[in-house]
Amino acid sequence: MDAINTILARMAANGDKPALFWHGIAISYASFDRQITDWDRIIAEQGIGQGTVCAFVGDYSPNTCALIFALMKCKAILVPFTRAIEKETPEFLRIACADCIFRFAEDDTWTFEQLPANEKNPLLVKFAERQHPGLIVFSSGSSGLPKGILQDCENVMKKFVMERKGWRTVLFLLMDHFGGFNTLMSSFAYGGMGVCLADRMPETVCEAVAASKADLLPTTPTFINFLIASRCYNVYDLSSVQLITYGTEVMAAATLKKVHEIFPNAQVKQTYGLSELGVLRSKSESDESVWVRIGGDGFEVKIKDGTLWIRSEANMVGYLNAPDPFDEEGWMNTGDLVEVKGEYMRILGRKSDMINVGGQKVFPVEVENVLLEDENVAEVSVFGKAHPVMGNVVHAKITLLEPEDHDALILRLRKLCLAHLAKYKVPVKFAIIENDSPQYNARFKKVRKDQ
């Protein structure tokens, strides 16, 4: 039996166990299995089958989750979108050569639209020969036009065949991101419960954790800073949380320290993955450490010139609109610069984020880490600004917990930086940003640029 059907059979055997928590109601695996069967009929009536490129827009809900499994069963190619990228959706549909699209409202009702006939991308034509379901997600586009990434769902699902502990998992990572898809699949594959969210605001997340007794919170360092600033953790009972995982960006040590103060009973684990390669197994040196060991079955890791390279058995099928990023031996340069200590590494950040100040390297996270030590700093993003003599200089945008005198604040922050950083790493300008001007994108990932 293939991986997808193995997991579907395991899910069906879970009976009355809760599969999803949505709008305050627990939905059983038996009920969810019936919903998948209903979607089998719906997509067949719409002519959706093997090789159909089917897009859908929404968030995690009983219908969207059931549709995902029904599409995989009929070996279609899934293209998930969220409402946050509405402006980019038409271009993404073109790149994906989508045949049709479902749109889900917040109450889980849906509409269906057949899209104009299109000429299929050669990669999609070749992939159809495998007779496997596919998944198309898009890169964030930080280095240019977002890339359409085609994954083989059967290869992705193989890692979930071995049974592991099931968690009551907050579905925080968006479903149009590979990390979100991976989280959703692990929740169902291991007999856990997925906790759906109305939005990703701190109060909404805390309320959902308290109501569902969620024990796993996968999130981002930026959201954790947002949670800290909101102080919502003082209002809700979050004692059920046993594990917090974070990834997608570098964690500041100062933020990690605060996490332990808010969730003293939770293990904190760093994760690492790329849409092109999958999500690797990881082990932090300790709960208090940002040093991590990554790899696991099906993955190989090497460091070359201070940069992380990975080779994976679950490599993507390819980009729909960009050249293959793998070398002749199947290795991919992740672009992440790392520091190595024995079998552990510390991820310093993307090479593209590094600031070159007069030939000296500055990693934004090291400056952000210092600034977050200040008791009134809620969030900070550090970036480079062109300079006629130095090439670049360091700038910082700061969001405060409480208003305070501007001159006194800047003087204190500059002294703090000079006490811990070389002078060339100290920001030459501090811009104070209002709380309603977020320094993150829809995925709660930090945006480091001048605006």
Helices and strands as residue ranges (DSSP letters): H 3-12, E 18-22, E 25-28, H 29-45, E 53-57, H 62-73, E 77-81, G 83-85, H 89-96, E 100-104, E 110-114, H 122-128, E 134-138, E 148-152, H 153-157, G 158-160, E 168-170, H 178-189, E 193-195, H 202-212, E 216-219, H 221-230, G 232-234, E 243-246, H 253-262, E 267-270, E 272-274, E 278-284, E 292-295, E 299-304, E 307-312, E 318-319, E 332-341, E 344-350, G 351-353, E 355-357, E 360-362, H 364-371, E 377-387, E 391-400, H 406-420, G 423-425, E 429-433
